[in-house]
Amino acid sequence: MAEESTFDRVVKILREQDGLDDVEITRDTKLSDIGLDSLATVEAVMACEDEFGIEVDADANPTTVGEFVDMVDNLLEK
């Protein structure tokens, strides 16, 4: 079985954090459009830090799922 992509893993975390089982999520999906306020975004970032073993800059403020995934990918490359 192939490894899950960063996108799939981030979407899984977003779904678990906020019960978004029945929402279609794409790279272009705005976090605010799926009900993630700033607190929920911080919680998702913290969950990603644990999942991926990374440390996200406190000033990071992704607005779309794609930006969120790219941020994680960039930190994984370091």
DSSP file (Angstrom, degrees, kcal/mol; ACC not computed):
  #  RESIDUE AA STRUCTURE BP1 BP2  ACC     N-H-->O    O-->H-N    N-H-->O    O-->H-N    TCO  KAPPA ALPHA  PHI   PSI    X-CA   Y-CA   Z-CA
    1    1 A M              0   0    0      0, 0.0     3,-0.1     0, 0.0     2,-0.1   0.000 360.0 360.0 360.0 135.1    0.0    0.0    0.0
    2    2 A A        -     0   0    0      1,-0.1     3,-0.1     3,-0.0     2,-0.1  -0.347 360.0 -98.6 -71.7 151.0    1.3    3.4   -0.9
    3    3 A E        -     0   0    0      1,-0.1     2,-0.1    -2,-0.1    -1,-0.1  -0.374  43.3-102.6 -65.4 146.8    2.1    6.0    1.7
    4    4 A E        -     0   0    0      1,-0.1    -1,-0.1    -3,-0.1     2,-0.0  -0.475  39.0-116.8 -68.2 141.6   -0.6    8.6    2.3
    5    5 A S     >  -     0   0    0     -2,-0.1     4,-2.4     1,-0.1     5,-0.2  -0.313  23.3-109.6 -72.1 162.6    0.3   12.0    0.8
    6    6 A T  H  > S+     0   0    0      1,-0.2     4,-2.8     2,-0.2     5,-0.2   0.909 121.5  55.2 -57.9 -41.6    0.7   15.0    2.9
    7    7 A F  H  > S+     0   0    0      1,-0.2     4,-2.8     2,-0.2     5,-0.2   0.942 108.3  47.2 -57.2 -48.9   -2.6   16.3    1.6
    8    8 A D  H  > S+     0   0    0      1,-0.2     4,-2.2     2,-0.2    -1,-0.2   0.895 113.4  48.2 -61.3 -40.8   -4.4   13.2    2.6
    9    9 A R  H  X S+     0   0    0     -4,-2.4     4,-2.0     2,-0.2    -1,-0.2   0.904 112.8  47.4 -68.2 -40.8   -2.9   13.2    6.1
   10   10 A V  H  X S+     0   0    0     -4,-2.8     4,-2.7     2,-0.2    -2,-0.2   0.927 112.2  49.8 -65.7 -44.2   -3.7   16.9    6.6
   11   11 A V  H  X S+     0   0    0     -4,-2.8     4,-2.8    -5,-0.2    -2,-0.2   0.906 108.7  53.3 -61.0 -40.9   -7.2   16.4    5.4
   12   12 A K  H  X S+     0   0    0     -4,-2.2     4,-2.4    -5,-0.2    -1,-0.2   0.915 110.2  47.5 -59.5 -43.3   -7.6   13.5    7.8
   13   13 A I  H  X S+     0   0    0     -4,-2.0     4,-2.7     2,-0.2    -2,-0.2   0.925 111.5  50.1 -63.9 -45.3   -6.4   15.7   10.7
   14   14 A L  H  X S+     0   0    0     -4,-2.7     4,-2.0     1,-0.2     6,-0.2   0.915 111.8  48.5 -60.0 -42.6   -8.8   18.5    9.7
   15   15 A R  H  X>S+     0   0    0     -4,-2.8     4,-1.3     1,-0.2     5,-1.0   0.913 113.5  46.4 -63.9 -42.5  -11.7   16.0    9.5
   16   16 A E  H  <5S+     0   0    0     -4,-2.4    -2,-0.2    -5,-0.2    -1,-0.2   0.879 112.5  51.0 -67.4 -38.0  -10.8   14.5   12.9
   17   17 A Q  H  <5S+     0   0    0     -4,-2.7    -1,-0.2     1,-0.2    -2,-0.2   0.888 127.8  18.1 -66.5 -40.0  -10.4   18.0   14.5
   18   18 A D  H  <5S-     0   0    0     -4,-2.0    -1,-0.2    -5,-0.2    -2,-0.2   0.205 100.5-110.8-126.8  17.0  -13.7   19.4   13.4
   19   19 A G  T  <5 +     0   0    0     -4,-1.3     3,-0.3     1,-0.2    -3,-0.2   0.925  57.5 155.8  57.3  50.0  -16.0   16.5   12.3
   20   20 A L    > < +     0   0    0     -5,-1.0     3,-1.5    -6,-0.2    -1,-0.2  -0.179  15.9 134.7-101.6  40.2  -15.9   17.3    8.6
   21   21 A D  T 3  S+     0   0    0      1,-0.3    -1,-0.2    -6,-0.2    -6,-0.1   0.822  74.3  41.1 -59.7 -34.4  -16.7   13.8    7.4
   22   22 A D  T 3  S+     0   0    0     -3,-0.3     2,-0.5    -7,-0.1    -1,-0.3   0.179  93.5 100.4-104.4  18.2  -19.3   14.9    4.8
   23   23 A V  S <  S-     0   0    0     -3,-1.5     2,-0.4    11,-0.0    -3,-0.0  -0.886  70.6-128.4-107.5 131.1  -17.5   18.0    3.5
   24   24 A E        -     0   0    0     -2,-0.5     2,-0.5     1,-0.0    -2,-0.1  -0.642  28.2-165.9 -75.4 128.5  -15.5   17.9    0.2
   25   25 A I        +     0   0    0     -2,-0.4     2,-0.2     4,-0.0   -14,-0.1  -0.974  13.1 167.3-122.4 124.8  -12.0   19.3    0.8
   26   26 A T    >   -     0   0    0     -2,-0.5     3,-1.2     4,-0.0    39,-0.3  -0.707  53.0 -95.4-122.3 176.3   -9.7   20.3   -2.0
   27   27 A R  T 3  S+     0   0    0      1,-0.2    39,-2.8    -2,-0.2    40,-0.4   0.825 125.6  52.6 -61.6 -30.2   -6.4   22.2   -2.1
   28   28 A D  T 3  S+     0   0    0     37,-0.2    -1,-0.2    36,-0.1     2,-0.2   0.530  80.0 119.3 -85.2  -5.8   -8.5   25.4   -2.9
   29   29 A T    <   -     0   0    0     -3,-1.2    36,-2.5    35,-0.1     2,-0.3  -0.423  63.7-132.1 -64.6 125.6  -10.8   25.0    0.0
   30   30 A K  B >>  -A   64   0A   0     34,-0.2     4,-0.9    -2,-0.2     3,-0.5  -0.617   8.3-134.3 -78.1 137.1  -10.6   28.0    2.3
   31   31 A L  G >4>S+     0   0    0     32,-2.5     5,-2.4    -2,-0.3     3,-0.8   0.881 107.5  54.2 -58.7 -38.3  -10.3   27.0    6.0
   32   32 A S  G >45S+     0   0    0     31,-0.5     3,-1.3     1,-0.2    -1,-0.3   0.822 100.5  60.8 -66.0 -30.2  -12.9   29.6    6.9
   33   33 A D  G <45S+     0   0    0     -3,-0.5    -1,-0.2     1,-0.3    -2,-0.2   0.740 105.1  47.7 -70.5 -21.7  -15.3   28.0    4.4
   34   34 A I  G <<5S-     0   0    0     -4,-0.9    -1,-0.3    -3,-0.8    -2,-0.2   0.199 127.3 -97.8-104.2  16.5  -15.3   24.7    6.3
   35   35 A G  T < 5S+     0   0    0     -3,-1.3     2,-0.9     1,-0.2    -3,-0.2   0.624  72.8 145.7  87.2  14.9  -15.8   26.4    9.6
   36   36 A L      < -     0   0    0     -5,-2.4    -1,-0.2    -6,-0.2    -2,-0.1  -0.764  25.4-172.9 -89.0 109.6  -12.2   26.6   10.9
   37   37 A D     >  -     0   0    0     -2,-0.9     4,-2.3     1,-0.0     5,-0.2  -0.236  47.2 -83.4 -84.4-175.1  -11.8   29.8   12.9
   38   38 A S  H  > S+     0   0    0      1,-0.2     4,-2.1     2,-0.2     5,-0.1   0.875 130.3  50.0 -62.6 -37.4   -8.4   30.9   14.2
   39   39 A L  H  > S+     0   0    0      2,-0.2     4,-2.3     1,-0.2    -1,-0.2   0.928 111.4  47.8 -66.7 -44.7   -8.6   28.7   17.3
   40   40 A A  H  > S+     0   0    0      1,-0.2     4,-2.2     2,-0.2    -2,-0.2   0.864 110.9  52.5 -64.3 -35.1   -9.6   25.6   15.2
   41   41 A T  H  X S+     0   0    0     -4,-2.3     4,-2.6     2,-0.2    -1,-0.2   0.916 108.5  50.0 -66.0 -42.7   -6.7   26.4   12.8
   42   42 A V  H  X S+     0   0    0     -4,-2.1     4,-2.5     1,-0.2    -2,-0.2   0.909 110.5  50.3 -61.3 -41.9   -4.2   26.6   15.7
   43   43 A E  H  X S+     0   0    0     -4,-2.3     4,-2.1     2,-0.2    -1,-0.2   0.900 111.2  48.4 -63.3 -40.3   -5.5   23.2   17.0
   44   44 A A  H  X S+     0   0    0     -4,-2.2     4,-2.2     2,-0.2    -2,-0.2   0.892 110.5  51.6 -66.3 -39.6   -5.1   21.7   13.5
   45   45 A V  H  X S+     0   0    0     -4,-2.6     4,-2.4     2,-0.2    -2,-0.2   0.924 110.0  49.1 -62.1 -44.1   -1.6   23.1   13.3
   46   46 A M  H  X S+     0   0    0     -4,-2.5     4,-1.9     1,-0.2    -2,-0.2   0.889 110.0  51.1 -63.7 -39.0   -0.7   21.6   16.7
   47   47 A A  H  X S+     0   0    0     -4,-2.1     4,-2.5     1,-0.2    -1,-0.2   0.881 110.4  49.7 -64.8 -37.6   -2.1   18.2   15.6
   48   48 A C  H  X S+     0   0    0     -4,-2.2     4,-2.9     2,-0.2     5,-0.3   0.873 106.0  56.2 -68.4 -37.3    0.0   18.4   12.4
   49   49 A E  H  X>S+     0   0    0     -4,-2.4     4,-1.6     1,-0.2     5,-1.1   0.930 112.4  42.4 -58.7 -44.1    3.1   19.2   14.5
   50   50 A D  H  <5S+     0   0    0     -4,-1.9    -2,-0.2     2,-0.2    -1,-0.2   0.922 116.2  48.2 -66.8 -45.2    2.5   16.0   16.4
   51   51 A E  H  <5S+     0   0    0     -4,-2.5    -2,-0.2     1,-0.2    -1,-0.2   0.896 124.7  27.9 -63.0 -43.6    1.6   13.9   13.3
   52   52 A F  H  <5S-     0   0    0     -4,-2.9    -1,-0.2    -5,-0.1    -2,-0.2   0.542 101.2-121.8-101.2  -9.1    4.6   15.0   11.2
   53   53 A G  T  <5 +     0   0    0     -4,-1.6     2,-0.2    -5,-0.3    -3,-0.2   0.909  68.5 128.6  68.0  41.8    7.1   15.8   14.0
   54   54 A I      < -     0   0    0     -5,-1.1     2,-0.5    -6,-0.3    -1,-0.2  -0.734  56.9-130.8-121.8 169.6    7.5   19.4   12.8
   55   55 A E        -     0   0    0     -2,-0.2     2,-0.3    -3,-0.1    -9,-0.1  -0.970  21.6-151.0-126.1 116.9    7.4   22.9   14.4
   56   56 A V        -     0   0    0     -2,-0.5     2,-0.1   -11,-0.1    16,-0.0  -0.668  26.7-105.4 -89.3 137.4    5.3   25.4   12.7
   57   57 A D    >   -     0   0    0     -2,-0.3     3,-2.1     1,-0.2    -1,-0.1  -0.374  24.6-130.7 -58.8 132.2    6.1   29.1   12.9
   58   58 A A  T 3  S+     0   0    0      1,-0.3    -1,-0.2    -2,-0.1    -2,-0.0   0.743 107.2  57.2 -60.0 -23.2    3.7   30.8   15.3
   59   59 A D  T 3  S+     0   0    0      2,-0.0    -1,-0.3     0, 0.0     2,-0.1   0.520  77.7 119.3 -86.4  -4.9    3.1   33.5   12.7
   60   60 A A    <   +     0   0    0     -3,-2.1    -4,-0.0     1,-0.1     0, 0.0  -0.380  35.8 176.0 -63.3 135.5    2.0   31.0   10.0
   61   61 A N        -     0   0    0     -2,-0.1    -1,-0.1     6,-0.0     7,-0.1  -0.515   6.5-172.4-142.8  69.9   -1.5   31.8    8.9
   62   62 A P        -     0   0    0      0, 0.0     3,-0.1     0, 0.0   -21,-0.0  -0.381   6.8-171.8 -65.4 142.9   -2.6   29.5    6.0
   63   63 A T        +     0   0    0    -32,-0.1   -32,-2.5     1,-0.1   -31,-0.5   0.624  66.5  41.4-109.3 -19.2   -5.9   30.4    4.5
   64   64 A T  B  > S-A   30   0A   0    -34,-0.3     4,-2.1   -33,-0.1   -34,-0.2  -0.847  82.7-115.2-124.1 163.5   -6.5   27.4    2.3
   65   65 A V  H  > S+     0   0    0    -36,-2.5     4,-2.7   -39,-0.3     5,-0.2   0.894 117.7  55.5 -61.9 -39.4   -6.0   23.7    2.6
   66   66 A G  H  > S+     0   0    0    -39,-2.8     4,-2.8   -37,-0.2    -1,-0.2   0.908 107.2  48.0 -60.7 -43.3   -3.4   23.9   -0.1
   67   67 A E  H  > S+     0   0    0    -40,-0.4     4,-2.3     2,-0.2    -1,-0.2   0.893 111.6  51.6 -63.0 -39.0   -1.4   26.6    1.7
   68   68 A F  H  X S+     0   0    0     -4,-2.1     4,-2.1     2,-0.2    -2,-0.2   0.939 112.1  45.2 -62.0 -48.5   -1.6   24.4    4.9
   69   69 A V  H  X S+     0   0    0     -4,-2.7     4,-2.9     1,-0.2    -2,-0.2   0.913 112.7  50.7 -63.3 -44.5   -0.3   21.3    3.0
   70   70 A D  H  X S+     0   0    0     -4,-2.8     4,-2.7     1,-0.2    -1,-0.2   0.889 108.3  53.2 -61.7 -39.2    2.5   23.4    1.3
   71   71 A M  H  X S+     0   0    0     -4,-2.3     4,-1.8     2,-0.2    -1,-0.2   0.931 111.8  45.0 -60.8 -46.3    3.5   24.7    4.7
   72   72 A V  H  X S+     0   0    0     -4,-2.1     4,-2.0     2,-0.2    -2,-0.2   0.936 113.0  50.5 -63.8 -46.7    3.8   21.2    6.1
   73   73 A D  H  X S+     0   0    0     -4,-2.9     4,-1.4     1,-0.2    -2,-0.2   0.907 109.1  51.6 -58.4 -43.0    5.7   19.9    3.1
   74   74 A N  H  X S+     0   0    0     -4,-2.7     4,-0.5     1,-0.2    -1,-0.2   0.881 110.6  48.2 -62.4 -38.3    8.2   22.8    3.3
   75   75 A L  H >< S+     0   0    0     -4,-1.8     3,-0.6     1,-0.2    -1,-0.2   0.827 108.0  55.1 -72.2 -30.8    8.8   22.0    6.9
   76   76 A L  H 3< S+     0   0    0     -4,-2.0    -1,-0.2     1,-0.2    -2,-0.2   0.793 102.5  57.7 -70.2 -27.1    9.3   18.3    6.2
   77   77 A E  H 3<        0   0    0     -4,-1.4    -1,-0.2     1,-0.2    -2,-0.2   0.659 360.0 360.0 -77.3 -16.2   12.0   19.2    3.6
   78   78 A K    <<        0   0    0     -3,-0.6    -1,-0.2    -4,-0.5    -2,-0.1   0.480 360.0 360.0 -74.8 360.0   14.1   21.0    6.2
